[in-house]
Amino acid sequence: MDVHFPTSSILSIVLQALLLSSSYGSLEPYDLLYNNAVDAFYRSDYKDVVRYMEGALSSYAEVRQTKVRCRLRCQDQHPFDSVSMDLQFFDVVLRRSNCQNECIEEKVGTQSMHKVSEDVNQDFQRRIPYNYLQLAYQKLKQLDKAAAAAHTYFQANPEHVEMDQNLEQYKALEGSDQDHFVDREARPHQRSFSAGVKLYDSADYKGAIALFEEALQEYYRADVECRALCQGPQRFEEQDHVLYHYSLYELVSDHFTQALHCEHECVRDLSTRPGRLSPMENYLPLHYDYLQFAYFQMNMVEEAMECAKSYLLFHEGEEFMTENLEYYREAVGHDVKPREKAEWYLRRHKQELELLVIGSENMQVEFTEGVSTVIPSGTDGWMEYVPISEKKNFTLAPPQELREGGPLVYDSVQLVQNSKALNGTQRVLLDDVISVDECAELTNLAHTVTMAGDGYRGKMSPHTPNERFEGATVLKTLQYGYEGRVPLRSARLFYDASERARRIIESYFLLNSTLHFSYTHLVCRTAITGQQDHRNDLSHPIHADNCLLDPEANECWKEPPAYTYRDYSALLYLNGDFEGGEFIFTEMDAKTVTAQVKPKCGRMVGFSSGGENPHGVRAVTRGQRCAVALWFTLDPLFRELERLQADEVMQALDNQSSQSQWDTSLNINPKDEL
């Protein structure tokens, strides 16, 4: 049977098909754009750096917003509210999932194209793209955009001393405007809150009220978006997907358990500044605290009373606010209800908030005409908080008496400078720890055995794009020696030299317990030719080895992901025939240099690993700088596993064990240790 369609209908179908096909796959994956930008940076094509990196940031934001919009829409279309039977529940789960997939793919294309590695996602979360952008815009003489990119990066990386220096230079330039220094990734709720605190502190209560109210709206909106992002596929880190053969009920249960855990973290996430691990204590209730006092100052007592009641939802019976409430009630002559939004939010998320809404020991109380308000001690409204169960009092001293000046163990070793000469505590500089011939042998070993990115999650340039980093562990070198790929004598020398360093540090600092290896790394950093002009960054940014350095707060937070178990550190240098690369100690502000060490063969600097010894490495601008980096712990529970395996290898070699003994008794898997 012949069927004839009107021409207009055919055109309409064709146009719809074209529109649909253009929407599918129309968004380029941000990891591809990011890689293209990095490649362009290394070939000095700064226009392409900007084009690709801005495209990557735009694609990253679009993917995120698309997921939020689609998941919220599908959540509304397929609610769980009316579900009363198991089959109905599974039906809603499948329909919601299908709805989300269709919606997302319609906007950004096939979802598999936008599956990105964890490393790339971490780079975006750490705002690494803005580091490349500020350099590219600087080269292109677009200094206003360079300043914005630098400021954006620095907000999430306040320990980055060279970026801080860049910002100071931008501010000093003629024509520089404060408006250029904007945080392009600022979260609206945090931006409004911080701005509100500044107006509050300057007694501009009317302006502060507007910003705090805006911050509340943005906070609740951000909370909804955060929870929507938790509704997608989950990562089951404890299960092997190949062996994961559970029932449908268990699979669904595991999925929603992971989703709930993710949502549980939203309260913490929304209260945490970029570049910080600890959320601001009492963050959401503080909005109502500031508001109640600001409204009171504007003689809007009923609104102040409403905010006071909202605050007491989070801190029931708190004395200062209860007294305020009584004062307001007497002033207006009647009662009011707390805000509905606060009541609704607390009903849904009370348990999550209770982890962050704790004590007021770090707050100050202000009194004005019978009304008090508790505010953070800082002027910008931010405070650091660690859960009580995890809180550790940071001290500058290791957990034993600070001493130094013990024997150097080996006759050849020379004391160059002690802590006093190095302007600090628990510091020492030694020469002739190893000989010139040993330096040469270890340097040759490094040229053979080290791999780019080893020890840095495979990243060739983990600290600066202007240098290449290569490294190897003791166990790896012994494995190479056993296989005949490097001289076994050289591999043993690496093992012996690191043990020599451990014994010297343990003896010199007069430690009353055994010092164990935490990590041992033979590492070389090489200046990349063509990228050294006008460098003002560091080879390794200022940091501390067992805590998170916060120069802005002049603190060092001893909490993960810092290696909190490390107690002492040492660097044994193998050469000095390069330019730059000086080791520096600073104050906790990460700016004031207190001592500088020029590496050379056989020289070793040792120090305690805490916030009393912030340190870094100046840029290597020509040649290659090689050293043995060592970290030690007094806690045997945190001994380096590879070192224990290396000890077994050495024992086996000393006993001249056979090949079969090597394979069975040592159980070394090259894939594990490489």
C-alpha positions as CSV (number, residue, x, y, z in Angstrom):
1,M,0.0,0.0,0.0
2,D,1.4,3.4,-1.0
3,V,1.4,6.1,1.7
4,H,1.9,9.7,0.8
5,F,3.1,12.2,3.4
6,P,2.8,16.0,2.9
7,T,6.1,17.7,2.1
8,S,5.8,19.9,5.2
9,S,5.5,16.8,7.4
10,I,8.7,15.2,5.9
11,L,10.6,18.5,6.4
12,S,9.4,18.6,10.0
13,I,10.6,15.0,10.6
14,V,14.0,15.8,9.0
15,L,14.5,18.9,11.0
16,Q,13.6,17.1,14.3
17,A,16.1,14.3,13.4
18,L,18.8,16.9,12.7
19,L,18.1,18.7,16.0
20,L,18.2,15.4,17.9
21,S,21.4,14.2,16.2
22,S,23.1,17.6,16.8
23,S,22.2,17.4,20.5
24,Y,23.7,13.9,20.9
25,G,27.4,14.0,21.4
26,S,27.5,17.8,21.0
27,L,29.5,18.3,24.2
28,E,33.2,17.4,24.0
29,P,34.5,15.4,27.0
30,Y,36.3,17.6,29.4
31,D,39.2,15.2,29.9
32,L,39.9,15.3,26.2
33,L,39.9,19.0,26.2
34,Y,42.0,19.1,29.3
35,N,44.6,16.8,27.8
36,N,44.7,18.9,24.6
37,A,45.2,22.0,26.7
38,V,48.1,20.4,28.6
39,D,49.7,19.3,25.3
40,A,49.3,22.8,23.9
41,F,51.0,24.2,27.0
42,Y,54.1,22.0,26.6
43,R,54.5,23.2,23.0
44,S,54.0,26.8,24.1
45,D,50.8,27.3,22.1
46,Y,49.1,29.5,24.6
47,K,46.1,30.5,22.5
48,D,45.2,26.8,22.3
49,V,45.8,26.4,26.0
50,V,43.2,29.0,26.6
51,R,40.8,27.6,24.0
52,Y,41.0,24.1,25.2
53,M,41.2,24.7,28.9
54,E,38.2,27.2,28.9
55,G,36.3,24.6,26.9
56,A,37.2,21.9,29.4
57,L,36.0,24.0,32.3
58,S,32.8,24.8,30.5
59,S,32.2,21.1,29.6
60,Y,32.9,20.1,33.2
61,A,30.3,22.5,34.5
62,E,27.8,21.6,31.8
63,V,28.0,17.9,32.6
64,R,27.6,18.6,36.3
65,Q,24.5,20.8,35.8
66,T,23.0,18.4,33.3
67,K,23.2,15.6,35.8
68,V,21.6,17.8,38.5
69,R,18.7,18.9,36.3
70,C,18.0,15.5,34.9
71,R,18.1,13.7,38.2
72,L,15.9,16.3,39.9
73,R,13.4,16.1,37.0
74,C,13.3,12.3,37.0
75,Q,13.0,12.2,40.7
76,D,9.9,14.4,40.5
77,Q,8.5,12.3,37.7
78,H,9.1,9.0,39.4
79,P,8.7,9.5,43.2
80,F,9.0,6.7,45.8
81,D,6.2,8.3,47.9
82,S,3.4,6.1,46.6
83,V,5.3,2.9,46.5
84,S,3.8,0.2,48.8
85,M,5.2,-3.1,47.3
86,D,8.6,-4.4,46.4
87,L,7.8,-4.7,42.7
88,Q,6.5,-1.2,42.6
89,F,9.8,0.0,44.2
90,F,11.9,-1.8,41.6
91,D,9.7,-0.4,38.9
92,V,10.3,3.2,40.1
93,V,14.0,2.5,40.4
94,L,14.2,1.3,36.8
95,R,12.0,4.0,35.4
96,R,13.9,6.7,37.2
97,S,17.2,5.3,36.0
98,N,16.0,5.1,32.4
99,C,14.6,8.6,32.6
100,Q,18.0,10.0,33.9
101,N,20.0,8.2,31.2
102,E,17.7,9.5,28.4
103,C,17.7,13.0,29.7
104,I,21.5,13.2,30.2
105,E,22.3,11.6,26.8
106,E,19.9,14.0,25.1
107,K,21.9,17.0,26.5
108,V,25.5,15.9,26.5
109,G,25.7,12.7,24.3
110,T,26.6,9.2,25.2
111,Q,27.5,9.0,28.9
112,S,30.4,6.7,28.3
113,M,32.2,9.6,26.5
114,H,32.1,11.6,29.7
115,K,33.4,8.9,32.1
116,V,36.6,10.5,33.4
117,S,39.5,9.1,35.4
118,E,39.7,9.9,39.1
119,D,43.0,11.8,38.6
120,V,41.4,14.2,36.1
121,N,38.4,14.8,38.4
122,Q,40.8,15.5,41.3
123,D,42.6,18.0,39.1
124,F,39.4,19.9,38.4
125,Q,38.4,19.8,42.1
126,R,41.8,21.2,43.0
127,R,41.4,23.8,40.3
128,I,44.6,22.8,38.5
129,P,43.3,24.1,35.1
130,Y,43.4,27.6,36.5
131,N,47.2,27.2,37.1
132,Y,47.7,26.5,33.4
133,L,45.3,29.3,32.5
134,Q,47.0,32.0,34.5
135,L,50.3,31.1,32.9
136,A,48.8,31.1,29.4
137,Y,46.9,34.4,29.9
138,Q,50.1,35.9,31.3
139,K,52.0,34.9,28.1
140,L,49.2,36.4,26.0
141,K,49.4,39.7,28.0
142,Q,45.8,39.3,29.1
143,L,46.7,40.2,32.7
144,D,43.1,40.8,34.0
145,K,42.2,37.2,33.0
146,A,45.5,36.0,34.4
147,A,44.8,37.7,37.7
148,A,41.4,36.1,37.9
149,A,42.7,32.6,37.1
150,A,45.5,33.0,39.6
151,H,43.1,34.2,42.3
152,T,40.7,31.3,41.6
153,Y,43.5,28.8,41.8
154,F,45.0,30.3,45.0
155,Q,41.6,30.1,46.8
156,A,41.8,26.3,46.7
157,N,45.6,26.1,47.1
158,P,46.5,28.7,49.7
159,E,49.8,26.9,50.5
160,H,51.0,27.5,46.9
161,V,53.7,30.2,47.7
162,E,54.6,31.0,44.0
163,M,50.9,31.7,43.2
164,D,50.8,34.0,46.1
165,Q,53.8,35.8,44.7
166,N,52.2,35.9,41.3
167,L,49.1,37.6,42.8
168,E,51.3,40.2,44.5
169,Q,52.9,41.0,41.2
170,Y,49.5,41.3,39.5
171,K,48.3,43.6,42.2
172,A,51.4,45.8,41.8
173,L,50.9,46.2,38.0
174,E,49.8,49.6,36.7
175,G,46.1,49.5,35.8
176,S,45.4,46.6,38.2
177,D,41.9,46.6,39.5
178,Q,40.5,44.8,42.5
179,D,37.7,43.6,40.3
180,H,40.2,41.5,38.4
181,F,40.8,39.3,41.4
182,V,37.6,37.2,41.3
183,D,37.1,33.6,42.3
184,R,35.6,32.1,39.1
185,E,34.6,28.9,41.0
186,A,33.2,30.6,44.1
187,R,30.2,28.8,45.5
188,P,27.3,31.2,45.7
189,H,26.3,30.3,49.3
190,Q,29.8,30.7,50.6
191,R,30.5,33.9,48.7
192,S,27.3,35.5,50.0
193,F,28.0,34.4,53.6
194,S,31.6,35.7,53.6
195,A,30.5,39.0,52.1
196,G,27.7,39.2,54.7
197,V,30.2,38.7,57.6
198,K,32.3,41.5,56.3
199,L,29.4,43.9,56.2
200,Y,28.3,42.7,59.6
201,D,31.7,43.4,61.0
202,S,31.6,46.9,59.6
203,A,28.2,47.4,61.2
204,D,26.3,47.6,57.8
205,Y,23.5,45.5,59.2
206,K,21.1,46.2,56.4
207,G,23.5,45.0,53.7
208,A,24.5,42.0,55.9
209,I,20.9,41.0,56.2
210,A,20.4,40.9,52.4
211,L,23.5,38.8,51.9
212,F,22.8,36.4,54.8
213,E,19.3,35.8,53.4
214,E,20.8,35.2,49.9
215,A,23.3,32.9,51.4
216,L,20.5,30.8,53.1
217,Q,18.7,30.5,49.8
218,E,21.8,29.5,48.0
219,Y,22.8,27.0,50.7
220,Y,19.4,25.2,50.4
221,R,19.7,25.2,46.6
222,A,23.3,23.8,46.8
223,D,22.1,21.1,49.2
224,V,19.5,19.9,46.8
225,E,22.0,19.9,43.9
226,C,24.6,18.0,46.0
227,R,22.1,15.3,46.9
228,A,21.0,15.0,43.3
229,L,24.6,14.3,42.3
230,C,24.6,11.4,44.7
231,Q,21.8,9.7,42.9
232,G,24.0,8.4,40.0
233,P,26.1,5.2,39.8
234,Q,28.1,4.4,42.9
235,R,31.6,3.2,43.5
236,F,31.8,-0.1,45.5
237,E,35.4,0.2,46.7
238,E,35.3,-2.9,48.9
239,Q,33.9,-5.3,46.3
240,D,35.5,-6.7,43.1
241,H,33.0,-6.2,40.4
242,V,34.2,-9.3,38.6
243,L,33.3,-11.4,41.7
244,Y,30.3,-9.4,42.8
245,H,27.4,-11.8,42.4
246,Y,24.8,-10.7,44.9
247,S,21.0,-10.8,44.7
248,L,18.9,-8.0,43.3
249,Y,17.9,-7.0,46.8
250,E,21.5,-6.8,48.0
251,L,22.6,-4.9,44.9
252,V,19.9,-2.3,45.3
253,S,20.5,-2.1,49.0
254,D,24.3,-1.5,48.5
255,H,23.6,1.2,45.9
256,F,21.2,3.2,48.1
257,T,23.6,2.7,51.1
258,Q,26.3,4.3,49.1
259,A,24.0,7.1,47.9
260,L,22.9,7.8,51.5
261,H,26.5,8.0,52.6
262,C,27.2,10.4,49.8
263,E,24.2,12.6,50.8
264,H,25.4,12.4,54.4
265,E,28.6,14.1,53.3
266,C,26.7,17.0,51.7
267,V,26.4,18.9,54.9
268,R,30.2,18.7,55.4
269,D,30.9,19.6,51.8
270,L,28.7,22.7,51.8
271,S,30.4,23.9,55.0
272,T,34.0,23.4,53.8
273,R,36.1,26.1,52.1
274,P,37.9,25.3,48.9
275,G,41.3,23.9,49.7
276,R,40.3,22.9,53.3
277,L,39.5,19.5,54.7
278,S,37.7,20.6,57.8
279,P,34.2,22.2,57.6
280,M,33.3,25.4,59.4
281,E,31.8,24.5,62.7
282,N,28.1,25.4,63.2
283,Y,27.9,26.8,59.6
284,L,24.2,26.7,58.8
285,P,22.9,27.8,62.3
286,L,25.3,30.7,62.2
287,H,23.3,32.3,59.4
288,Y,20.3,32.5,61.8
289,D,22.6,33.8,64.6
290,Y,24.0,36.6,62.5
291,L,20.5,37.4,61.2
292,Q,18.8,37.6,64.5
293,F,21.3,40.1,65.8
294,A,21.4,42.1,62.5
295,Y,17.6,42.3,62.5
296,F,17.6,43.4,66.1
297,Q,20.1,46.2,65.2
298,M,17.7,47.3,62.5
299,N,14.8,47.4,65.0
300,M,13.1,44.5,63.2
301,V,12.5,42.6,66.4
302,E,9.9,40.1,65.0
303,E,12.2,39.0,62.3
304,A,15.0,38.7,64.9
305,M,12.8,36.6,67.0
306,E,12.0,34.3,64.1
307,C,15.7,33.8,63.4
308,A,16.4,33.2,67.1
309,K,13.8,30.5,67.1
310,S,15.2,29.0,64.0
311,Y,18.7,28.9,65.6
312,L,17.3,27.1,68.6
313,L,16.0,24.3,66.4
314,F,19.7,23.4,65.9
315,H,20.8,24.2,69.5
316,E,17.8,23.5,71.7
317,G,18.0,25.3,75.0
318,E,21.2,27.2,74.3
319,E,21.4,29.8,77.0
320,F,22.5,32.9,75.2
321,M,19.9,32.5,72.4
322,T,17.1,31.5,74.9
323,E,17.8,34.7,76.7
324,N,17.6,36.6,73.5
325,L,14.3,35.0,72.6
326,E,12.8,36.0,75.9
327,Y,14.0,39.6,75.3
328,Y,12.4,39.6,71.9
329,R,9.1,38.0,73.1
330,E,8.8,40.7,75.8
331,A,9.5,43.4,73.2
332,V,6.9,42.3,70.6
333,G,4.3,40.9,73.1
334,H,3.6,37.7,71.3
335,D,5.3,34.5,70.0
336,V,6.3,33.6,66.4
337,K,7.2,30.4,64.7
338,P,10.7,29.4,63.4
339,R,11.2,29.5,59.7
340,E,9.5,26.6,57.8
341,K,12.6,25.9,55.7
342,A,14.7,25.5,58.8
343,E,12.2,23.1,60.4
344,W,11.9,21.1,57.1
345,Y,15.6,20.8,56.7
346,L,16.3,19.8,60.3
347,R,13.6,17.1,60.1
348,R,15.3,15.5,57.0
349,H,18.9,16.0,58.0
350,K,19.2,16.2,61.8
351,Q,21.7,13.4,62.2
352,E,24.0,14.8,59.6
353,L,23.9,18.3,61.1
354,E,24.6,17.0,64.6
355,L,28.1,16.0,63.5
356,L,28.9,19.6,62.7
357,V,26.7,21.5,65.1
358,I,28.8,21.2,68.2
359,G,30.0,23.3,71.1
360,S,30.9,26.9,71.2
361,E,34.2,26.8,72.9
362,N,35.9,28.6,69.9
363,M,33.3,31.4,69.7
364,Q,33.0,34.7,71.3
365,V,29.8,36.3,72.6
366,E,28.8,39.9,71.9
367,F,26.3,41.8,74.1
368,T,24.2,44.7,73.0
369,E,21.3,46.1,75.0
370,G,20.3,42.8,76.5
371,V,20.9,40.8,73.3
372,S,23.9,38.5,72.7
373,T,25.2,36.8,69.7
374,V,27.8,34.0,69.3
375,I,30.1,34.6,66.3
376,P,33.3,32.9,65.1
377,S,36.5,34.3,66.4
378,G,37.8,35.0,62.9
379,T,36.8,38.1,61.0
380,D,35.8,36.2,57.8
381,G,33.4,33.9,59.4
382,W,35.4,30.8,58.9
383,M,36.6,28.3,61.5
384,E,38.3,25.0,61.3
385,Y,36.7,22.0,62.9
386,V,37.7,18.4,63.4
387,P,35.2,15.9,65.0
388,I,35.9,15.4,68.6
389,S,36.8,11.7,68.1
390,E,39.5,12.7,65.6
391,K,40.7,16.0,67.1
392,K,44.4,16.1,67.8
393,N,46.1,18.9,69.6
394,F,48.9,20.1,67.3
395,T,52.2,20.6,69.0
396,L,55.5,21.6,67.5
397,A,57.4,18.9,69.4
398,P,57.4,15.2,68.7
399,P,55.8,13.0,71.4
400,Q,59.1,12.9,73.4
401,E,61.6,15.4,74.8
402,L,63.2,17.5,72.1
403,R,67.0,16.8,72.1
404,E,69.8,16.9,69.6
405,G,73.6,16.7,69.4
406,G,74.0,13.0,69.7
407,P,76.8,11.0,68.0
408,L,77.0,11.0,64.2
409,V,77.8,7.2,64.2
410,Y,80.2,7.3,61.3
411,D,83.7,9.0,61.5
412,S,83.5,10.6,58.0
413,V,80.2,12.5,58.7
414,Q,80.7,16.2,59.5
415,L,78.2,18.4,61.3
416,V,77.8,21.6,59.3
417,Q,74.8,23.4,61.0
418,N,72.6,22.6,64.0
419,S,69.1,23.8,64.7
420,K,70.3,27.2,66.0
421,A,72.4,27.9,62.9
422,L,69.5,26.8,60.7
423,N,67.2,29.2,62.7
424,G,64.7,26.6,63.8
425,T,64.1,23.5,66.0
426,Q,65.0,19.9,65.3
427,R,67.1,20.6,62.2
428,V,70.5,19.5,61.2
429,L,72.8,19.8,58.1
430,L,75.6,17.2,57.6
431,D,78.3,16.6,55.0
432,D,80.1,13.5,53.8
433,V,77.3,11.1,54.7
434,I,78.3,9.1,51.5
435,S,81.5,9.4,49.4
436,V,81.9,11.0,45.9
437,D,82.2,7.5,44.4
438,E,79.0,6.4,46.1
439,C,77.2,9.6,44.9
440,A,78.3,8.8,41.3
441,E,77.1,5.2,41.6
442,L,73.7,6.1,43.0
443,T,73.3,8.8,40.3
444,N,74.0,6.2,37.6
445,L,71.5,3.9,39.3
446,A,68.9,6.6,39.3
447,H,69.4,7.1,35.5
448,T,68.7,3.4,34.9
449,V,66.0,2.5,37.4
450,T,63.9,5.6,38.0
451,M,60.6,5.9,36.2
452,A,58.7,9.1,35.3
453,G,56.0,9.8,37.9
454,D,57.1,6.9,40.2
455,G,55.9,7.9,43.7
456,Y,53.7,10.6,42.3
457,R,50.7,8.6,41.1
458,G,52.2,8.4,37.7
459,K,52.3,12.2,37.2
460,M,55.6,13.3,35.5
461,S,55.2,16.8,36.8
462,P,53.3,16.6,40.1
463,H,54.5,19.9,41.6
464,T,55.3,22.1,38.6
465,P,54.8,21.7,34.8
466,N,58.4,23.0,34.3
467,E,60.2,19.9,35.7
468,R,60.1,16.2,35.2
469,F,60.1,13.9,38.2
470,E,61.4,10.4,38.2
471,G,61.7,8.0,41.2
472,A,62.3,4.4,42.4
473,T,62.0,2.5,45.7
474,V,64.5,0.3,47.5
475,L,62.6,-2.8,46.7
476,K,62.3,-2.0,43.0
477,T,66.1,-1.4,42.7
478,L,66.8,-4.7,44.5
479,Q,64.5,-6.4,42.1
480,Y,66.3,-4.9,39.2
481,G,69.6,-5.9,40.7
482,Y,68.5,-9.5,41.1
483,E,67.3,-9.6,37.5
484,G,70.6,-8.2,36.3
485,R,69.1,-5.0,34.9
486,V,71.3,-2.9,37.2
487,P,74.5,-3.8,39.2
488,L,73.4,-5.6,42.3
489,R,76.1,-3.7,44.2
490,S,74.5,-0.4,43.3
491,A,71.1,-1.7,44.5
492,R,72.6,-2.8,47.8
493,L,74.3,0.6,48.1
494,F,70.9,2.4,47.9
495,Y,69.7,0.1,50.7
496,D,72.8,0.6,52.8
497,A,72.9,4.4,52.3
498,S,69.3,4.8,53.4
499,E,70.0,2.7,56.5
500,R,73.1,4.8,57.2
501,A,70.9,7.9,57.1
502,R,68.3,6.4,59.4
503,R,70.9,5.5,62.0
504,I,72.4,9.0,61.9
505,I,69.1,10.8,62.4
506,E,68.1,8.4,65.2
507,S,71.4,9.0,67.0
508,Y,71.8,12.7,66.4
509,F,68.3,13.6,67.7
510,L,68.9,11.3,70.7
511,L,65.6,9.4,70.2
512,N,64.8,7.0,72.9
513,S,62.9,4.6,70.7
514,T,63.6,3.0,67.3
515,L,63.1,5.1,64.2
516,H,61.4,3.1,61.4
517,F,61.3,3.8,57.7
518,S,58.0,5.2,56.5
519,Y,59.0,5.8,52.9
520,T,62.3,5.7,51.0
521,H,62.5,7.2,47.5
522,L,65.4,7.7,45.0
523,V,64.2,10.7,43.1
524,C,65.5,13.0,40.4
525,R,63.9,16.2,39.2
526,T,65.0,17.6,35.8
527,A,64.5,21.1,34.3
528,I,62.5,20.9,31.1
529,T,64.3,22.7,28.3
530,G,62.5,25.7,26.9
531,Q,60.3,26.2,29.9
532,Q,62.7,28.0,32.3
533,D,62.4,31.7,31.1
534,H,61.0,34.0,33.8
535,R,60.1,31.1,36.2
536,N,58.9,32.2,39.6
537,D,57.4,29.0,40.8
538,L,59.0,26.4,43.1
539,S,60.1,22.9,42.3
540,H,58.2,21.7,45.4
541,P,55.8,24.1,47.1
542,I,56.2,24.9,50.8
543,H,54.6,22.2,52.9
544,A,55.1,20.2,56.1
545,D,55.5,16.4,56.1
546,N,53.0,15.3,58.7
547,C,50.3,18.0,58.7
548,L,48.4,20.2,56.3
549,L,50.0,23.6,56.2
550,D,47.6,26.6,56.4
551,P,49.7,29.7,55.9
552,E,46.7,32.0,56.0
553,A,45.7,30.8,59.5
554,N,49.4,30.2,60.5
555,E,48.5,26.7,61.5
556,C,49.3,23.1,60.5
557,W,46.4,20.7,60.7
558,K,47.5,17.2,61.7
559,E,44.7,15.3,59.9
560,P,44.4,13.1,56.8
561,P,45.4,13.1,54.0
562,A,48.6,14.3,55.6
563,Y,51.0,11.5,56.7
564,T,50.3,12.2,60.3
565,Y,52.4,9.3,61.5
566,R,55.7,10.7,60.1
567,D,58.1,12.0,62.8
568,Y,61.4,12.8,61.0
569,S,62.5,13.5,57.5
570,A,65.8,13.5,55.7
571,L,67.2,14.3,52.2
572,L,70.5,12.9,51.1
573,Y,71.8,14.7,48.1
574,L,73.7,13.0,45.3
575,N,74.9,15.9,43.2
576,G,75.2,19.7,42.9
577,D,75.9,20.3,39.2
578,F,72.6,22.0,38.4
579,E,71.1,25.5,38.7
580,G,68.5,26.3,41.4
581,G,67.1,23.5,43.4
582,E,68.0,25.0,46.9
583,F,66.2,23.4,49.8
584,I,64.5,26.1,52.0
585,F,63.0,26.2,55.5
586,T,60.3,28.9,56.1
587,E,58.1,30.2,58.8
588,M,54.5,28.8,58.9
589,D,53.4,31.7,56.7
590,A,55.2,29.8,53.8
591,K,56.8,33.1,52.8
592,T,59.6,34.0,55.3
593,V,62.6,31.9,54.5
594,T,64.6,31.0,57.7
595,A,67.3,28.9,56.2
596,Q,68.6,27.7,52.8
597,V,70.6,24.6,51.8
598,K,72.6,24.2,48.6
599,P,72.6,20.5,47.7
600,K,75.9,18.8,46.9
601,C,77.2,15.2,46.9
602,G,77.0,13.6,50.3
603,R,75.2,16.4,52.0
604,M,72.1,15.5,54.1
605,V,69.5,17.7,55.8
606,G,67.4,16.2,58.5
607,F,64.5,17.6,60.5
608,S,61.3,16.8,62.4
609,S,58.3,16.4,60.2
610,G,55.8,18.7,61.8
611,G,54.6,22.2,61.3
612,E,57.7,23.6,63.1
613,N,59.6,22.8,59.9
614,P,57.8,24.0,56.7
615,H,60.0,23.5,53.7
616,G,60.2,23.4,50.0
617,V,62.5,23.4,47.0
618,R,63.4,26.3,44.7
619,A,63.0,25.8,41.0
620,V,65.5,23.7,39.2
621,T,66.2,25.8,36.1
622,R,69.0,23.8,34.5
623,G,70.2,20.2,34.8
624,Q,69.0,17.4,37.0
625,R,68.9,17.3,40.8
626,C,69.0,13.8,42.4
627,A,68.6,12.8,46.1
628,V,67.5,10.0,48.4
629,A,64.3,11.2,50.1
630,L,63.5,9.5,53.5
631,W,60.6,9.8,55.9
632,F,60.7,8.0,59.3
633,T,58.2,7.1,61.9
634,L,58.4,6.2,65.6
635,D,55.3,4.1,65.3
636,P,56.1,0.5,64.2
637,L,52.5,0.1,62.9
638,F,53.4,2.5,60.1
639,R,56.6,0.9,59.0
640,E,57.2,0.9,55.2
641,L,55.9,-2.4,53.8
642,E,58.3,-2.3,50.9
643,R,61.2,-1.8,53.3
644,L,60.3,-4.9,55.2
645,Q,60.2,-6.8,51.9
646,A,63.6,-5.3,51.0
647,D,64.9,-6.5,54.4
648,E,63.9,-10.0,53.4
649,V,65.5,-9.7,50.0
650,M,68.8,-8.5,51.6
651,Q,68.7,-11.4,54.1
652,A,68.0,-13.8,51.2
653,L,70.9,-12.4,49.2
654,D,73.2,-12.6,52.2
655,N,72.3,-16.2,52.7
656,Q,72.9,-16.9,49.0
657,S,69.4,-18.3,48.6
658,S,68.5,-20.1,45.4
659,Q,66.0,-19.0,42.8
660,S,63.3,-21.2,44.2
661,Q,63.8,-19.8,47.6
662,W,63.5,-16.3,46.2
663,D,60.2,-17.2,44.5
664,T,58.6,-19.1,47.4
665,S,59.8,-17.5,50.5
666,L,59.9,-13.8,49.4
667,N,56.7,-13.9,47.3
668,I,57.7,-10.8,45.4
669,N,55.3,-9.8,42.6
670,P,56.8,-7.3,40.2
671,K,53.4,-5.9,39.4
672,D,52.8,-5.2,43.1
673,E,56.0,-3.3,43.6
674,L,56.2,-1.6,40.3
